[in-house]
Amino acid sequence: MPSINYLNKALRIISDEQSTKDAKLVAKQILYNSGFTDKDIYECLKQGSVIRITIFEA
């Protein structure tokens, strides 16, 4: 799996209005190849990071 910085850079490319359509497609494919789904990418775009912490209650 790519490093977190690499995945965050892909996320920034997707959210950057100045990025070309092709750059966004490549960035999305990088995230897909790392196991992200469309829903995961959407959630990451909302929070601004690929880092996600889930707390489970026992």
C-alpha positions in Angstrom: 0.0 0.0 0.0 1.3 3.5 -0.8 2.3 5.8 1.9 -0.2 8.1 3.5 1.5 11.2 2.0 1.1 9.6 -1.5 -2.6 8.9 -0.9 -3.2 12.4 0.5 -1.5 13.9 -2.6 -3.9 11.9 -4.8 -6.8 13.2 -2.7 -5.6 16.8 -3.1 -5.4 16.4 -6.8 -9.0 15.2 -6.9 -10.2 18.2 -4.9 -8.0 20.8 -6.7 -10.0 22.8 -9.2 -6.8 23.5 -11.2 -6.2 19.8 -11.8 -6.9 18.4 -15.2 -9.6 15.8 -15.7 -6.9 13.2 -16.6 -4.9 14.0 -13.5 -8.0 13.5 -11.4 -8.7 10.2 -13.1 -5.2 9.0 -12.4 -5.4 10.1 -8.8 -8.7 8.3 -8.4 -7.2 5.1 -9.9 -4.4 5.3 -7.3 -6.9 5.4 -4.5 -8.9 2.6 -6.1 -5.8 0.5 -6.4 -5.1 1.1 -2.7 -8.5 -0.4 -1.8 -10.6 2.8 -1.6 -14.2 2.7 -2.9 -16.1 5.7 -4.2 -17.8 6.1 -0.8 -14.4 6.0 0.9 -13.1 8.7 -1.4 -16.2 10.9 -0.9 -15.7 10.6 2.9 -12.0 11.4 2.7 -12.8 14.5 0.6 -15.3 15.7 3.2 -12.7 15.4 6.0 -9.7 16.4 3.9 -7.5 13.4 4.6 -7.2 9.7 4.0 -6.5 9.1 7.7 -9.6 7.8 9.4 -9.9 6.8 13.0 -12.8 4.6 14.0 -13.6 4.1 17.7 -15.4 0.9 18.6 -17.4 0.7 21.8 -17.0 -2.6 23.6 
